[in-house]
């Protein structure tokens, strides 16, 4: 997301002068250590998960967010109901990640039941 600074600013100790170009790495927003404890750790039970920016924020929040969350909730509950013994084949620490992708996350999650 390239942008042009309209006035002098300082972000994270870095001075940015008016007219300089900046790039916002939105994929990094949910890895802010001041917001998320252990931001590099995949933790589906994370207490501060509601603070992530996957659906935008405020005025720019995705209008489909409630539907997407409801669909995911229904799908996960039904998956757990149909496969009560469903579990990962690997320890969470051994699940391969996609660290270089635009959307960070799990590369694969082999399961068994």
MOPAC internal coordinates of N, CA, C and O (Angstrom, degrees):
PM7 1SCF
backbone

  N    0.0000 0     0.00 0     0.00 0    0    0    0
  C    1.4348 1     0.00 0     0.00 0    1    0    0
  C    1.5238 1   109.35 1     0.00 0    2    1    0
  O    1.2310 1   119.75 1   -98.73 1    3    2    1
  N    1.2897 1   118.09 1    81.27 1    3    2    1
  C    1.4695 1   119.52 1  -178.99 1    5    3    2
  C    1.5295 1   111.07 1   -70.31 1    6    5    3
  O    1.2310 1   121.33 1   -40.13 1    7    6    5
  N    1.3141 1   115.06 1   139.87 1    7    6    5
  C    1.4667 1   122.39 1   179.17 1    9    7    6
  C    1.5190 1   108.89 1  -140.22 1   10    9    7
  O    1.2310 1   121.08 1   -16.83 1   11   10    9
  N    1.3221 1   115.53 1   163.17 1   11   10    9
  C    1.4619 1   122.25 1   177.86 1   13   11   10
  C    1.5259 1   107.63 1  -117.37 1   14   13   11
  O    1.2310 1   120.35 1   -54.25 1   15   14   13
  N    1.3249 1   116.94 1   125.75 1   15   14   13
  C    1.4640 1   121.17 1   179.69 1   17   15   14
  C    1.5237 1   109.46 1   -67.74 1   18   17   15
  O    1.2310 1   120.46 1   -50.27 1   19   18   17
  N    1.3262 1   116.73 1   129.73 1   19   18   17
  C    1.4709 1   120.86 1  -179.59 1   21   19   18
  C    1.5270 1   112.17 1   -92.77 1   22   21   19
  O    1.2310 1   120.94 1   164.87 1   23   22   21
  N    1.3276 1   115.80 1   -15.13 1   23   22   21
  C    1.4662 1   120.21 1   177.27 1   25   23   22
  C    1.5241 1   108.63 1  -151.99 1   26   25   23
  O    1.2310 1   120.68 1   -17.99 1   27   26   25
  N    1.3176 1   116.31 1   162.01 1   27   26   25
  C    1.4569 1   120.39 1   177.99 1   29   27   26
  C    1.5320 1   109.70 1   -61.99 1   30   29   27
  O    1.2310 1   121.22 1   -37.84 1   31   30   29
  N    1.3244 1   115.28 1   142.16 1   31   30   29
  C    1.4636 1   120.27 1   179.94 1   33   31   30
  C    1.5188 1   108.51 1  -153.45 1   34   33   31
  O    1.2310 1   121.37 1   -14.22 1   35   34   33
  N    1.3240 1   114.98 1   165.78 1   35   34   33
  C    1.4596 1   121.28 1   173.93 1   37   35   34
  C    1.5230 1   107.20 1  -132.96 1   38   37   35
  O    1.2310 1   120.82 1   -55.24 1   39   38   37
  N    1.3216 1   116.04 1   124.76 1   39   38   37
  C    1.4616 1   121.48 1  -179.74 1   41   39   38
  C    1.5205 1   107.98 1  -128.16 1   42   41   39
  O    1.2310 1   120.85 1   -58.50 1   43   42   41
  N    1.3135 1   115.98 1   121.50 1   43   42   41
  C    1.4566 1   120.54 1   179.14 1   45   43   42
  C    1.5233 1   113.04 1    57.37 1   46   45   43
  O    1.2310 1   120.44 1  -145.82 1   47   46   45
  N    1.3251 1   116.77 1    34.18 1   47   46   45
  C    1.4584 1   121.28 1   179.38 1   49   47   46
  C    1.5311 1   113.83 1    83.11 1   50   49   47
  O    1.2310 1   119.94 1   177.78 1   51   50   49
  N    1.3140 1   117.72 1    -2.22 1   51   50   49
  C    1.4665 1   122.18 1   179.76 1   53   51   50
  C    1.5262 1   109.82 1   -98.66 1   54   53   51
  O    1.2310 1   120.48 1   -58.22 1   55   54   53
  N    1.3349 1   116.69 1   121.78 1   55   54   53
  C    1.4569 1   120.19 1   179.08 1   57   55   54
  C    1.5259 1   109.48 1   -80.80 1   58   57   55
  O    1.2310 1   121.28 1   -46.03 1   59   58   57
  N    1.3176 1   115.15 1   133.97 1   59   58   57
  C    1.4654 1   122.27 1   177.60 1   61   59   58
  C    1.5189 1   106.58 1  -123.90 1   62   61   59
  O    1.2310 1   120.83 1   -54.38 1   63   62   61
  N    1.3190 1   116.01 1   125.62 1   63   62   61
  C    1.4642 1   120.07 1  -178.44 1   65   63   62
  C    1.5218 1   110.28 1   -95.02 1   66   65   63
  O    1.2310 1   121.07 1   -29.26 1   67   66   65
  N    1.3112 1   115.55 1   150.74 1   67   66   65
  C    1.4637 1   121.05 1   177.03 1   69   67   66
  C    1.5234 1   108.85 1   -53.89 1   70   69   67
  O    1.2310 1   120.46 1   -46.29 1   71   70   69
  N    1.3193 1   116.73 1   133.71 1   71   70   69
  C    1.4600 1   121.91 1   179.72 1   73   71   70
  C    1.5199 1   113.63 1    95.20 1   74   73   71
  O    1.2310 1   119.65 1   165.14 1   75   74   73
  N    1.3253 1   118.28 1   -14.86 1   75   74   73
  C    1.4642 1   121.01 1   178.69 1   77   75   74
  C    1.5231 1   109.98 1   -79.37 1   78   77   75
  O    1.2310 1   121.53 1   -31.59 1   79   78   77
  N    1.3042 1   114.68 1   148.41 1   79   78   77
  C    1.4544 1   120.23 1   177.30 1   81   79   78
  C    1.5174 1   111.14 1   -84.23 1   82   81   79
  O    1.2310 1   120.97 1   -34.67 1   83   82   81
  N    1.3103 1   115.75 1   145.33 1   83   82   81
  C    1.4565 1   122.15 1   176.29 1   85   83   82
  C    1.5322 1   107.97 1  -135.57 1   86   85   83
  O    1.2310 1   120.91 1   -23.42 1   87   86   85
  N    1.3244 1   115.87 1   156.58 1   87   86   85
  C    1.4592 1   121.01 1   177.60 1   89   87   86
  C    1.5265 1   107.86 1  -126.59 1   90   89   87
  O    1.2310 1   120.72 1   -55.41 1   91   90   89
  N    1.3230 1   116.22 1   124.59 1   91   90   89
  C    1.4651 1   121.13 1   177.07 1   93   91   90
  C    1.5270 1   108.00 1   -90.50 1   94   93   91
  O    1.2310 1   120.53 1   -59.32 1   95   94   93
  N    1.3013 1   116.60 1   120.68 1   95   94   93
  C    1.4662 1   121.89 1   178.26 1   97   95   94
  C    1.5239 1   107.59 1   -92.48 1   98   97   95
  O    1.2310 1   120.29 1   -94.43 1   99   98   97
  N    1.3293 1   117.05 1    85.57 1   99   98   97
  C    1.4550 1   121.12 1  -175.26 1  101   99   98
  C    1.5218 1   112.46 1   -61.87 1  102  101   99
  O    1.2310 1   119.95 1   149.25 1  103  102  101
  N    1.3213 1   117.70 1   -30.75 1  103  102  101
  C    1.4587 1   120.59 1   179.38 1  105  103  102
  C    1.5257 1   111.38 1   -64.41 1  106  105  103
  O    1.2310 1   119.99 1   160.62 1  107  106  105
  N    1.3224 1   117.63 1   -19.38 1  107  106  105
  C    1.4567 1   121.27 1   179.73 1  109  107  106
  C    1.5284 1   112.52 1   -88.58 1  110  109  107
  O    1.2310 1   119.78 1   171.00 1  111  110  109
  N    1.3196 1   118.02 1    -9.00 1  111  110  109
  C    1.4587 1   121.42 1  -174.68 1  113  111  110
  C    1.5260 1   112.45 1   -58.62 1  114  113  111
  O    1.2310 1   120.12 1   143.91 1  115  114  113
  N    1.3116 1   117.38 1   -36.09 1  115  114  113
  C    1.4645 1   120.36 1  -177.29 1  117  115  114
  C    1.5219 1   112.61 1   -86.43 1  118  117  115
  O    1.2310 1   120.34 1  -169.32 1  119  118  117
  N    1.3076 1   116.96 1    10.68 1  119  118  117
  C    1.4675 1   121.43 1   179.11 1  121  119  118
  C    1.5256 1   111.35 1  -116.75 1  122  121  119
  O    1.2310 1   120.88 1  -154.79 1  123  122  121
  N    1.3102 1   115.92 1    25.21 1  123  122  121
  C    1.4550 1   122.25 1  -179.12 1  125  123  122
  C    1.5259 1   109.64 1   -80.30 1  126  125  123
  O    1.2310 1   120.75 1   -66.62 1  127  126  125
  N    1.3247 1   116.16 1   113.38 1  127  126  125
  C    1.4572 1   121.77 1  -178.54 1  129  127  126
  C    1.5179 1   113.87 1   -63.54 1  130  129  127
  O    1.2310 1   119.63 1   159.62 1  131  130  129
  N    1.3247 1   118.31 1   -20.38 1  131  130  129
  C    1.4663 1   120.16 1   177.56 1  133  131  130
  C    1.5296 1   111.20 1   -80.64 1  134  133  131
  O    1.2310 1   120.03 1   168.08 1  135  134  133
  N    1.3278 1   117.55 1   -11.92 1  135  134  133
  C    1.4629 1   122.29 1   178.94 1  137  135  134
  C    1.5236 1   111.24 1  -109.00 1  138  137  135
  O    1.2310 1   120.84 1   138.25 1  139  138  137
  N    1.3430 1   116.00 1   -41.75 1  139  138  137
  C    1.4574 1   121.44 1  -174.84 1  141  139  138
  C    1.5212 1   110.87 1  -116.30 1  142  141  139
  O    1.2310 1   120.60 1   -55.32 1  143  142  141
  N    1.3367 1   116.46 1   124.68 1  143  142  141
  C    1.4565 1   120.46 1   174.74 1  145  143  142
  C    1.5257 1   107.34 1   -69.31 1  146  145  143
  O    1.2310 1   119.82 1   -45.12 1  147  146  145
  N    1.3136 1   117.95 1   134.88 1  147  146  145
  C    1.4689 1   123.32 1  -177.66 1  149  147  146
  C    1.5226 1   110.94 1    50.28 1  150  149  147
  O    1.2310 1   119.45 1  -119.31 1  151  150  149
  N    1.3374 1   118.66 1    60.69 1  151  150  149
  C    1.4591 1   121.21 1  -173.76 1  153  151  150
  C    1.5345 1   114.70 1   -62.30 1  154  153  151
  O    1.2310 1   119.60 1   158.57 1  155  154  153
  N    1.3188 1   118.36 1   -21.43 1  155  154  153
  C    1.4642 1   121.00 1  -179.50 1  157  155  154
  C    1.5288 1   112.30 1   -84.57 1  158  157  155
  O    1.2310 1   120.30 1   171.19 1  159  158  157
  N    1.3192 1   117.03 1    -8.81 1  159  158  157
  C    1.4592 1   122.16 1  -176.57 1  161  159  158
  C    1.5256 1   110.55 1   -90.59 1  162  161  159
  O    1.2310 1   120.12 1   -49.99 1  163  162  161
  N    1.3391 1   117.37 1   130.01 1  163  162  161
  C    1.4601 1   121.22 1   173.46 1  165  163  162
  C    1.5209 1   107.73 1   -75.09 1  166  165  163
  O    1.2310 1   120.57 1   -62.22 1  167  166  165
  N    1.3280 1   116.51 1   117.78 1  167  166  165
  C    1.4579 1   120.98 1  -177.56 1  169  167  166
  C    1.5278 1   108.60 1  -141.04 1  170  169  167
  O    1.2310 1   120.15 1   -84.58 1  171  170  169
  N    1.3391 1   117.33 1    95.42 1  171  170  169
  C    1.4602 1   119.56 1  -178.18 1  173  171  170
  C    1.5259 1   113.51 1   -64.30 1  174  173  171
  O    1.2310 1   119.62 1   162.86 1  175  174  173
  N    1.3186 1   118.34 1   -17.14 1  175  174  173
  C    1.4617 1   121.67 1   179.25 1  177  175  174
  C    1.5353 1   111.71 1   -99.29 1  178  177  175
  O    1.2310 1   120.37 1  -163.04 1  179  178  177
  N    1.3028 1   116.89 1    16.96 1  179  178  177
  C    1.4723 1   122.08 1  -177.42 1  181  179  178
  C    1.5307 1   110.89 1   -54.84 1  182  181  179
  O    1.2310 1   120.35 1   -50.82 1  183  182  181
  N    1.3152 1   116.93 1   129.18 1  183  182  181
  C    1.4693 1   121.42 1  -178.50 1  185  183  182
  C    1.5262 1   112.34 1   -65.89 1  186  185  183
  O    1.2310 1   119.95 1   143.74 1  187  186  185
  N    1.3106 1   117.70 1   -36.26 1  187  186  185
  C    1.4567 1   120.49 1  -175.83 1  189  187  186
  C    1.5299 1   112.38 1   -94.84 1  190  189  187
  O    1.2310 1   120.11 1  -159.44 1  191  190  189
  N    1.3357 1   117.39 1    20.56 1  191  190  189
  C    1.4663 1   121.70 1  -177.82 1  193  191  190
  C    1.5271 1   111.99 1   -58.91 1  194  193  191
  O    1.2310 1   119.95 1   149.71 1  195  194  193
  N    1.3092 1   117.70 1   -30.29 1  195  194  193
  C    1.4649 1   121.42 1  -179.60 1  197  195  194
  C    1.5291 1   112.58 1   -64.99 1  198  197  195
  O    1.2310 1   120.08 1   169.13 1  199  198  197
  N    1.3224 1   117.45 1   -10.87 1  199  198  197
  C    1.4672 1   121.19 1  -177.90 1  201  199  198
  C    1.5238 1   113.06 1   -94.80 1  202  201  199
  O    1.2310 1   119.94 1  -177.99 1  203  202  201
  N    1.3351 1   117.73 1     2.01 1  203  202  201
  C    1.4623 1   118.96 1  -179.76 1  205  203  202
  C    1.5279 1   110.51 1   -71.64 1  206  205  203
  O    1.2310 1   120.49 1   -16.10 1  207  206  205
  N    1.3201 1   116.66 1   163.90 1  207  206  205
  C    1.4627 1   121.41 1  -173.59 1  209  207  206
  C    1.5256 1   113.74 1  -110.58 1  210  209  207
  O    1.2310 1   119.81 1  -157.59 1  211  210  209
  N    1.3251 1   117.96 1    22.41 1  211  210  209
  C    1.4591 1   120.37 1  -176.50 1  213  211  210
  C    1.5306 1   113.12 1   -58.54 1  214  213  211
  O    1.2310 1   120.14 1   149.12 1  215  214  213
  N    1.3110 1   117.34 1   -30.88 1  215  214  213
  C    1.4642 1   120.88 1  -178.21 1  217  215  214
  C    1.5271 1   112.32 1  -108.18 1  218  217  215
  O    1.2310 1   120.27 1  -161.18 1  219  218  217
  N    1.3111 1   117.08 1    18.82 1  219  218  217
  C    1.4476 1   119.46 1  -177.64 1  221  219  218
  C    1.5201 1   109.99 1    81.99 1  222  221  219
  O    1.2310 1   120.84 1    12.67 1  223  222  221
  N    1.3310 1   115.99 1  -167.33 1  223  222  221
  C    1.4566 1   119.82 1  -176.78 1  225  223  222
  C    1.5216 1   109.78 1  -155.71 1  226  225  223
  O    1.2310 1   120.71 1   -34.06 1  227  226  225
  N    1.3156 1   116.25 1   145.94 1  227  226  225
  C    1.4602 1   121.52 1   175.00 1  229  227  226
  C    1.5140 1   112.96 1    59.77 1  230  229  227
  O    1.2310 1   120.66 1    46.83 1  231  230  229
  N    1.3112 1   116.34 1  -133.17 1  231  230  229
  C    1.4589 1   122.99 1  -178.16 1  233  231  230
  C    1.5327 1   111.94 1   -58.81 1  234  233  231
  O    1.2310 1   120.50 1   150.51 1  235  234  233
  N    1.3231 1   116.65 1   -29.49 1  235  234  233
  C    1.4634 1   121.25 1  -177.11 1  237  235  234
  C    1.5302 1   112.30 1   -97.48 1  238  237  235
  O    1.2310 1   120.14 1  -158.87 1  239  238  237
  N    1.3033 1   117.34 1    21.13 1  239  238  237
  C    1.4603 1   121.15 1   179.75 1  241  239  238
  C    1.5291 1   109.44 1   -74.73 1  242  241  239
  O    1.2310 1   120.89 1   -40.18 1  243  242  241
  N    1.3150 1   115.91 1   139.82 1  243  242  241
  C    1.4595 1   122.70 1  -178.87 1  245  243  242
  C    1.5270 1   110.91 1   -61.01 1  246  245  243
  O    1.2310 1   120.43 1   -51.40 1  247  246  245
  N    1.3151 1   116.79 1   128.60 1  247  246  245
  C    1.4568 1   121.20 1  -179.13 1  249  247  246
  C    1.5305 1   111.39 1   -68.21 1  250  249  247
  O    1.2310 1   120.06 1   158.43 1  251  250  249
  N    1.3278 1   117.49 1   -21.57 1  251  250  249
  C    1.4608 1   121.68 1  -179.93 1  253  251  250
  C    1.5155 1   114.25 1   -88.53 1  254  253  251
  O    1.2310 1   119.98 1  -177.87 1  255  254  253
  N    1.3352 1   117.63 1     2.13 1  255  254  253
  C    1.4590 1   120.96 1  -176.83 1  257  255  254
  C    1.5308 1   113.26 1   -55.70 1  258  257  255
  O    1.2310 1   118.45 1   129.92 1  259  258  257
  N    1.3230 1   120.56 1   -50.08 1  259  258  257
  C    1.4699 1   118.85 1  -179.08 1  261  259  258
  C    1.5313 1   112.63 1   -59.70 1  262  261  259
  O    1.2310 1   119.95 1   140.60 1  263  262  261
  N    1.3289 1   117.69 1   -39.40 1  263  262  261
  C    1.4608 1   120.48 1   178.81 1  265  263  262
  C    1.5262 1   110.64 1   -66.36 1  266  265  263
  O    1.2310 1   119.69 1   135.49 1  267  266  265
  N    1.3217 1   118.19 1   -44.51 1  267  266  265
  C    1.4652 1   121.48 1  -179.94 1  269  267  266
  C    1.5277 1   110.91 1   -61.81 1  270  269  267
  O    1.2310 1   120.29 1   137.46 1  271  270  269
  N    1.3136 1   117.06 1   -42.54 1  271  270  269
  C    1.4701 1   120.57 1   178.91 1  273  271  270
  C    1.5366 1   110.93 1   -65.75 1  274  273  271
  O    1.2310 1   120.44 1   138.50 1  275  274  273
  N    1.3291 1   116.76 1   -41.50 1  275  274  273
  C    1.4671 1   120.43 1   179.02 1  277  275  274
  C    1.5285 1   110.77 1   -64.57 1  278  277  275
  O    1.2310 1   120.19 1   136.53 1  279  278  277
  N    1.3396 1   117.24 1   -43.47 1  279  278  277
  C    1.4679 1   120.38 1   178.73 1  281  279  278
  C    1.5225 1   111.13 1   -61.31 1  282  281  279
  O    1.2310 1   120.68 1   136.56 1  283  282  281
  N    1.3136 1   116.31 1   -43.44 1  283  282  281
  C    1.4610 1   120.16 1   179.87 1  285  283  282
  C    1.5265 1   110.80 1   -64.53 1  286  285  283
  O    1.2310 1   120.41 1   137.25 1  287  286  285
  N    1.3286 1   116.83 1   -42.75 1  287  286  285
  C    1.4623 1   121.02 1   179.15 1  289  287  286
  C    1.5327 1   110.16 1   -60.81 1  290  289  287
  O    1.2310 1   120.02 1   133.37 1  291  290  289
  N    1.3237 1   117.56 1   -46.63 1  291  290  289
  C    1.4648 1   121.85 1   179.60 1  293  291  290
  C    1.5293 1   110.04 1   -62.32 1  294  293  291
  O    1.2310 1   120.49 1   134.15 1  295  294  293
  N    1.3400 1   116.66 1   -45.85 1  295  294  293
  C    1.4650 1   120.48 1  -178.27 1  297  295  294
  C    1.5270 1   111.68 1   -62.41 1  298  297  295
  O    1.2310 1   119.78 1   135.80 1  299  298  297
  N    1.3173 1   118.03 1   -44.20 1  299  298  297
  C    1.4625 1   120.59 1  -178.30 1  301  299  298
  C    1.5218 1   112.22 1   -69.69 1  302  301  299
  O    1.2310 1   120.32 1   141.08 1  303  302  301
  N    1.3118 1   116.99 1   -38.92 1  303  302  301
  C    1.4691 1   119.95 1   177.88 1  305  303  302
  C    1.5231 1   109.65 1   -65.03 1  306  305  303
  O    1.2310 1   119.93 1   136.83 1  307  306  305
  N    1.3314 1   117.75 1   -43.17 1  307  306  305
  C    1.4583 1   121.08 1  -179.96 1  309  307  306
  C    1.5296 1   110.99 1   -66.94 1  310  309  307
  O    1.2310 1   120.02 1   140.62 1  311  310  309
  N    1.3146 1   117.57 1   -39.38 1  311  310  309
  C    1.4634 1   121.39 1   176.70 1  313  311  310
  C    1.5302 1   110.42 1   -59.84 1  314  313  311
  O    1.2310 1   120.62 1   134.73 1  315  314  313
  N    1.3167 1   116.42 1   -45.27 1  315  314  313
  C    1.4712 1   120.79 1   178.86 1  317  315  314
  C    1.5290 1   111.21 1   -65.74 1  318  317  315
  O    1.2310 1   120.21 1   144.55 1  319  318  317
  N    1.3283 1   117.21 1   -35.45 1  319  318  317
  C    1.4629 1   120.62 1   179.58 1  321  319  318
  C    1.5319 1   110.72 1   -68.73 1  322  321  319
  O    1.2310 1   120.42 1   137.21 1  323  322  321
  N    1.3275 1   116.81 1   -42.79 1  323  322  321
  C    1.4668 1   120.54 1  -177.08 1  325  323  322
  C    1.5263 1   113.13 1   -76.47 1  326  325  323
  O    1.2310 1   120.72 1   150.74 1  327  326  325
  N    1.3194 1   116.23 1   -29.26 1  327  326  325
  C    1.4684 1   120.97 1  -178.99 1  329  327  326
  C    1.5233 1   109.13 1  -128.29 1  330  329  327
  O    1.2310 1   119.72 1  -105.87 1  331  330  329
  N    1.3266 1   118.14 1    74.13 1  331  330  329
  C    1.4672 1   120.40 1  -174.35 1  333  331  330
  C    1.5282 1   113.51 1   -62.82 1  334  333  331
  O    1.2310 1   119.63 1   156.61 1  335  334  333
  N    1.3275 1   118.30 1   -23.39 1  335  334  333
  C    1.4568 1   120.54 1   179.48 1  337  335  334
  C    1.5243 1   113.54 1   -95.96 1  338  337  335
  O    1.2310 1   120.13 1  -169.50 1  339  338  337
  N    1.3243 1   117.36 1    10.50 1  339  338  337
  C    1.4664 1   121.45 1  -177.96 1  341  339  338
  C    1.5240 1   110.42 1   -59.90 1  342  341  339
  O    1.2310 1   120.79 1   -49.99 1  343  342  341
  N    1.3276 1   116.09 1   130.01 1  343  342  341
  C    1.4656 1   120.96 1   179.08 1  345  343  342
  C    1.5213 1   109.37 1  -153.64 1  346  345  343
  O    1.2310 1   120.94 1   -19.48 1  347  346  345
  N    1.2931 1   115.80 1   160.52 1  347  346  345
  C    1.4621 1   121.49 1   178.99 1  349  347  346
  C    1.5261 1   110.14 1   -71.55 1  350  349  347
  O    1.2310 1   120.88 1   -37.15 1  351  350  349
  N    1.3246 1   115.93 1   142.85 1  351  350  349
  C    1.4629 1   120.57 1   175.05 1  353  351  350
  C    1.5233 1   111.32 1   -73.40 1  354  353  351
  O    1.2310 1   120.69 1   159.06 1  355  354  353
  N    1.3193 1   116.29 1   -20.94 1  355  354  353
  C    1.4645 1   121.31 1  -175.05 1  357  355  354
  C    1.5240 1   110.31 1  -120.69 1  358  357  355
  O    1.2310 1   121.53 1   -22.29 1  359  358  357
  N    1.3128 1   114.69 1   157.71 1  359  358  357
  C    1.4659 1   119.85 1   171.54 1  361  359  358
  C    1.5256 1   107.47 1   -66.12 1  362  361  359
  O    1.2310 1   120.42 1   -32.09 1  363  362  361
  N    1.3068 1   116.80 1   147.91 1  363  362  361
  C    1.4571 1   120.95 1  -178.07 1  365  363  362
  C    1.5293 1   112.25 1   -52.72 1  366  365  363
  O    1.2310 1   120.22 1   142.20 1  367  366  365
  N    1.3166 1   117.18 1   -37.80 1  367  366  365
  C    1.4705 1   121.17 1   179.92 1  369  367  366
  C    1.5251 1   112.17 1   -66.06 1  370  369  367
  O    1.2310 1   120.05 1   159.31 1  371  370  369
  N    1.3394 1   117.50 1   -20.69 1  371  370  369
  C    1.4646 1   121.43 1  -177.72 1  373  371  370
  C    1.5281 1   113.55 1   -98.50 1  374  373  371
  O    1.2310 1   119.91 1  -178.93 1  375  374  373
  N    1.3143 1   117.77 1     1.07 1  375  374  373
  C    1.4672 1   120.99 1   179.68 1  377  375  374
  C    1.5332 1   108.11 1   -75.39 1  378  377  375
  O    1.2310 1   119.80 1   -55.74 1  379  378  377
  N    1.3442 1   117.99 1   124.26 1  379  378  377
  C    1.4655 1   120.12 1  -177.81 1  381  379  378
  C    1.5322 1   112.28 1   -66.18 1  382  381  379
  O    1.2310 1   121.38 1   -43.50 1  383  382  381
  N    1.3205 1   114.96 1   136.50 1  383  382  381
  C    1.4647 1   122.09 1  -179.19 1  385  383  382
  C    1.5249 1   110.50 1  -106.12 1  386  385  383
  O    1.2310 1   120.75 1   -16.22 1  387  386  385
  N    1.3206 1   116.17 1   163.78 1  387  386  385
  C    1.4608 1   123.32 1   173.14 1  389  387  386
  C    1.5212 1   108.26 1  -108.27 1  390  389  387
  O    1.2310 1   119.64 1  -103.06 1  391  390  389
  N    1.3311 1   118.29 1    76.94 1  391  390  389
  C    1.4579 1   119.92 1  -173.69 1  393  391  390
  C    1.5280 1   114.78 1   -74.70 1  394  393  391
  O    1.2310 1   119.94 1   163.15 1  395  394  393
  N    1.3217 1   117.72 1   -16.85 1  395  394  393
  C    1.4585 1   119.70 1  -175.97 1  397  395  394
  C    1.5292 1   112.26 1  -106.26 1  398  397  395
  O    1.2310 1   120.00 1  -174.46 1  399  398  397
  N    1.3110 1   117.60 1     5.54 1  399  398  397
  C    1.4571 1   121.46 1  -177.76 1  401  399  398
  C    1.5239 1   110.71 1   -82.70 1  402  401  399
  O    1.2310 1   120.72 1   -19.09 1  403  402  401
  N    1.3241 1   116.23 1   160.91 1  403  402  401
  C    1.4596 1   120.64 1   175.37 1  405  403  402
  C    1.5246 1   108.64 1   -63.48 1  406  405  403
  O    1.2310 1   120.47 1   139.67 1  407  406  405
  N    1.3210 1   116.71 1   -40.33 1  407  406  405
  C    1.4569 1   121.81 1   175.72 1  409  407  406
  C    1.5136 1   107.51 1  -106.46 1  410  409  407
  O    1.2310 1   120.80 1   -69.40 1  411  410  409
  N    1.3090 1   116.08 1   110.60 1  411  410  409
  C    1.4565 1   121.04 1  -179.76 1  413  411  410
  C    1.5175 1   109.06 1   -69.47 1  414  413  411
  O    1.2310 1   120.59 1   -24.08 1  415  414  413
  N    1.3179 1   116.47 1   155.92 1  415  414  413
  C    1.4557 1   118.99 1   176.13 1  417  415  414
  C    1.5013 1   112.11 1   158.78 1  418  417  415
  O    1.2310 1   122.07 1    14.01 1  419  418  417
  N    1.3083 1   113.64 1  -165.99 1  419  418  417
  C    1.4505 1   121.78 1  -178.33 1  421  419  418
  C    1.5306 1   108.92 1   -79.56 1  422  421  419
  O    1.2310 1   120.34 1   -48.34 1  423  422  421
  N    1.3283 1   116.96 1   131.66 1  423  422  421
  C    1.4645 1   120.60 1   178.63 1  425  423  422
  C    1.5261 1   110.77 1   -76.19 1  426  425  423
  O    1.2310 1   120.90 1   141.44 1  427  426  425
  N    1.3111 1   115.89 1   -38.56 1  427  426  425
  C    1.4648 1   122.06 1   176.95 1  429  427  426
  C    1.5156 1   108.00 1  -159.39 1  430  429  427
  O    1.2310 1   121.07 1   -24.38 1  431  430  429
  N    1.3167 1   115.56 1   155.62 1  431  430  429
  C    1.4541 1   119.83 1   179.67 1  433  431  430
  C    1.5297 1   108.50 1  -141.37 1  434  433  431
  O    1.2310 1   120.40 1   -97.14 1  435  434  433
  N    1.3290 1   116.84 1    82.86 1  435  434  433
  C    1.4598 1   119.61 1   177.78 1  437  435  434
  C    1.5330 1   109.63 1   -64.08 1  438  437  435
  O    1.2310 1   121.38 1   -45.84 1  439  438  437
  N    1.3452 1   114.97 1   134.16 1  439  438  437
  C    1.4612 1   120.13 1  -177.52 1  441  439  438
  C    1.5157 1   110.36 1  -126.29 1  442  441  439
  O    1.2310 1   121.00 1   -15.17 1  443  442  441
  N    1.3141 1   115.70 1   164.83 1  443  442  441
  C    1.4696 1   122.05 1   174.54 1  445  443  442
  C    1.5167 1   107.88 1  -143.21 1  446  445  443
  O    1.2310 1   121.25 1   -18.01 1  447  446  445
  N    1.3362 1   115.21 1   161.99 1  447  446  445
  C    1.4683 1   120.34 1   176.75 1  449  447  446
  C    1.4933 1   110.82 1  -150.34 1  450  449  447
  O    1.2310 1   120.10 1   180.00 1  451  450  449

